[in-house]
Amino acid sequence: MMNQPIGVFDSGVGGLTVVKELFQQLPNESIVYLGDTARVPYGTKSKSTVIKFTLENILFLLKQNVKLIIIACNTSSSLALEEVRKYFRIPIIGVICPTAKEAVYASKNKRIGVIGTPATIKSRAYEIEIKRFDPDIKVISKATPLFVPLVEEGLINKPIAEEIVKMYLKDFKNENIDTLVLGCTHYPLLKPIIRKVMGSSINIVDSARQVVYEVKEILKAEGLSNSSKIRAFPKHKFFVTDAVENFLKVAKHFLKNSLRDIRKIDYGF
């Protein structure tokens, strides 16, 4: 199983932030990525719908013979992770716990802000997880539903992006937070604007680095790491459920290079 790929899925392009970190931390590992671009965003969907989509994505990745699955979607991680883990023996890793742990470590004044999709914020997943690590921390959460469309539509370098970020984050200015959790894997592409709006003194925590660190530890513990030094270059595959050209365009901002092996799929389980 060491030679089998790692599976990653997200509702769109946001999970490529995790893929980028996988390239850096686990360069020997092959990756199969699925972006459910036909049904993005997940953050406005009901819990039952998100669970259904998550199961379908996992089943697709299992057909690709993956050895571990990363749910690189905060909405799926908060609403579906515990449910879908009941049905599969393969390791399935979400983004909430590792990110919450890093936020708790980063905060000095015990006041943490969290931004995410409406479904993620409504679930209180980050608040619950953060308080599990430290019950004395004050968590201030806010849904930012327009951030995902900004990224998916490639508008992050347009003036409208900064205006929308300012609109959503202005309330945090009076909350005295010292740490802000980007509770969606799409949001790191907006990090320069978020940093500009919030100021340089704020710790900004996103999920990619911590999630991949956890994956590395799990692969090592399970004896699944591909550490061969004589192995050929890893093989990566990228799948989307719609809008290949738009995915390619936005993906360049994430990975800083062109993707070649991208295929459009239709679900038919």
N, C-alpha and C positions, 0 to 999 in steps of 0.2 A: 504493500500500500504506500510505501514511501514515495514512489514515483507518480502516484496519482495527484491530480491537481487540487488546489483549494478553490472552493466555490464561493462566489460573492454575489449578492443581489441587492438591488436598491430599486426604488420606484422610478428612478430616472438616471441622471448622470452623476448625482451626488456621491454615490458609492465609489466613484473613481478616486476620491481623496484617500480612501482605504487602499485601493489598488496601488496608488502611488507609494504609499507607505510600505506595502508588501514588497514592491520592487526594491525598496531601499533596505529593509530589514531582513527580508528572506529572498535574496536574489536567485537562489537555486530552485525555488518553487514555481511550478506552472500554475496558472490562474484561469478559471472560467468565470467570466463576468456576465451577469444578466441584468439589463436595465429594462424595467417594465414601463417603457415610455408611452405605451398606448393607454395606460391607466393612471399616469401621474396627474395630480399629486394624491398620495395616500392619506395625507393629513386631514382631508375633508370628508373621508369615508367613515362608515360605521365600523364598530369593532368586528362584527361578524364578517363584513366584507373584507376587512384587512386580514383577518385570519384565513379566509378563503384564498385571497391573492397570495398570501405567504405560503400556504400549503402548495399551491400550484407552482410557485417559484422553486420551492425545495424539491418537489418531484422532478421538475425539469433538470435541476442541477444534479440530482442523483442519477439521472439517465446519462450524464456526462462523466459518471464514475468518479466523483469527487470524494476526498477523504475527510473533509471538514467544510462546514458552511459558515460563512460570516453573514449575518443579517445586517447589512450596512445601511439600514433604514431605521431611523429613530422611532417612527410610527409603528412599524412592524415589531421592533424590539419591545416597545412599551405595551402594545396591545395583543401581540400574538406569540411571543417567544415562549412563555411558560406553557401555553396550550400546545404548540406544535412539537415541543420537546417530548411530549408524551408518546408520540407516534414513531419516533426514529431513534436508532441507537447511535448514529453518527454524531460527533460533536457539533453542536450548533451554538454559535457565539453571537450575542447581541452587543449593542454599543452603549447601553445605559450604564451598567455597573462599572466598567473600566473608566468611563468618562466622569461619573460621579465621584469615584475614588480620587481621581486626579484633581478635581475641583476642590474637594475637601482638603487635600494636601496643599493646594496652592493658596487657599484663603487664609488670611491672617486675622481679619476682623470678624470672621464668621457671618458674613453677609454676602450671599451668592445670588446672582441673577441667572435666570434660565430663559432662553428663547427657543421656540420650536414651532412645529405645526400645531393647529388647533387640537388635533387628536392627541398628540404627545403631551401638550400642556394639560389638557382635560384629564388625562390618565394620572397625573401627578407622579409619574414614574420617577422622574429625577428627584423631586422633593422627597419621596419615600426612600429612595436609595441613598441620597445625601444624608438624611437624618438617621438612616441605619448606621452609617459610619460615625456621625456626630449629631446627636439629637439637639444640641444647643445652637446649631447653625440656623440662621434665618434665611429662607429661600423665597425670592421674589420672582415669580414666573410671568411670562407674557407670550401670547401667541403672535406670531409674525407670518401670517399666511401668504403675503405677497413675495416673500423672499425666494421661495422655490420657483415661481414663474419667472422672476428676474433672472435666475441662473439658467433655467431650462430654455429661455428665449434668447439667451446671450446678450442681456441688457446690462450686465454688471459694469460696463465702462461708460454708460450713458448717464447724463445728469439726473435722470429720474431715479436711478438707483440710490444716490446719496440722499435725495429728498425723502424717499420711502424709509430708508434706514433712520434718518433723523426723526421722522414721524413716529416710528415704533419705539425708538430707544430714549426719547426725551424724558419719559417717566422715571427711568433709572437714574437720572442725574440727581434726583433728590433722595435716593434710597441708600446712598453711602455704601454701595457694593464695592468690593475690591476684586471680585472675580465674576466673569460672565461665561456661562456655558453655552456654546453653540450647539443646541440640541437637535441638529439636523445635519446630515453629511453634505448637503448642498451649501451650507452657510460658509465654510472656509473660503470659498471664492469671493465672498463679500468681506472677508476679514480686513483688508486694507481700509475699506470704508468704515467698517465698524470701529476699527482702531482710531480712525480720524475723528469719529463722532464721540466716542467714549473717552478718548485720551490715552496717553501712553502708560499711565500708572495702573490701568486695569489689566488683570490677568485674564487672557482670553483662552478658554479651554475647548478644544474640539476633540473628536473621538478617535481619529485615525491612528495616531501614534500609540495610544494606550491599548486600543483593541488589538492591534497587530502584535504588541508586546505580549498580551495575554495569549494570543494564538501561538506565538513562538513557544511559550511555556507549555501549552497543552500538547503541541506536536512533539516536543521533547519528552514530556512525561509519558505520552502514549507510544513512543517509539516510531512516530510517523514523519519525522523531519527528513527532508531530502538533503543530506549533507555531503553527497558524493562530489568529489573534486574532479572526477573524470567524466562526469555526465555532460551530455550535449546541452546547448542552450535550452532553457525552459521554453515551453510552448504555451502561448496565451491565446485564449479564444474570447471573443466578445459577442454577445447576443443582445438584440433589442426586440421589442414587440411592435415598434412603429418608429417612423421618422429617422431613418438611418443617417441622412445627410445632416440633419440638425444635431444629432448625437455626435457625429464626427466633428462638427464645428465647435461645439461646446467642449468636447473632450480635449481639444488642443489646449484649452486653458488649464485643464487639470493636469495633464501628463506632459505637456510641452513637446509633444511629438505626434506624428501621424499614426493612427491605428490602421492596420491593414486587414486583419481577419475579423470583419464584423458581419454578422448575419442577422437577417430579420426572421423571426419565428412567429408561428401562430399556434396558440395552445389547442391541443386536441387529445387530451388524456383519455 
